[in-house]
């Protein structure tokens, strides 16, 4: 036995429970071979916990999670809890509390999955969105005031926070990642024509950091033009680095272009290793299909692969990715990507191909 790892599982809400179970099944199959072992501990935090306790996770939840090597997360949100309460009370509390400042979202096109992009039929498309995950538009700075003036008179202020240090660390992360890829290119997403303070700082830092990576090709693209580029010229992309909001939107667009949000994996990283990192599918809790066995487990299983790679097991991570591709090519797919298979059937097909 080479490695022993403690993993905190937080299935949370809706289909999060189903896809975390699927990812755990794949990982348990791999660990049975003996190169590593996983010690799982599952936490019942989420909207049901909120209904009973008035909060999404215990007050000492971060302290509890600190001792784990990684966190495997499902999805958060349910109609009985306001979305901003569920998100800030659990997922964002973990991300910000553990300074998971680098969010990595690969855009991967699977064999057999029909993409709405015609170029995907005969062009090799594969890029990754690197999202600043700690500040920007999701910093949570602002407030609501003046409600006492009466209906329609309340004022809400939501401020975006950009720091030179925050911009620089995510950009250096993106450049370092680009150096590991076939095409060494970083595309910076900006909106400095309209946001003359935060995004101009973003641009200034990008130019300064780029000077330290003369071997990496660069470009700076306005966010609206980048949305168009995702559709019209995706073959020109390799690593896309963007602020919290812009990367959130663009990565979802990328996943949709690959065929479904259900395919998208992500990693919330604390690259320095001061805190555990968290791995989760991009999709939401999908109350409309929860419990029906229709959830696509590929995003969660792909997130499990990202987790193994982060924990120093790249060969096992690659085996999961190859098994996912093989199952997809064989036609074992859920209905969101044109198949008829259930969550369990897709999981079994992937596990069989490890």
Buried (B, 14 or more C-beta within 10 A) or exposed (E): EEBEBBBBBBBBBBBBBBBBBBBBBBBEBBBEEEEBBBEBEBBEBBBBBBEEEEBBBEEEBBEBBBEBBBBBBBBBBBEEBEEEBBBBBBBBBBBBBBBBBBBBBBBBBBEBBEBEBEBBEEEEBBBBBBBBBBBBBBBEEEEEEEEEEEEEEEEEEEEBBBBEEBBBBBBBBBBBBBEEBEBBBBBBBBBBEEBEEBBBBBBEBBEEBBEEBEEBEBBBBBBEEBBEBBEEEBBEBBBBBBBBBBBBBBBBBBBBBBBBBBBBBBBBBBBEEEBBBBBBBBBBBBBEBBEEBBBBBBBBBBBBBBBBBBBEBEEBBEBBBBBBBBBBBEEBBBBBBEBEBBBBBBBBBBBEBB
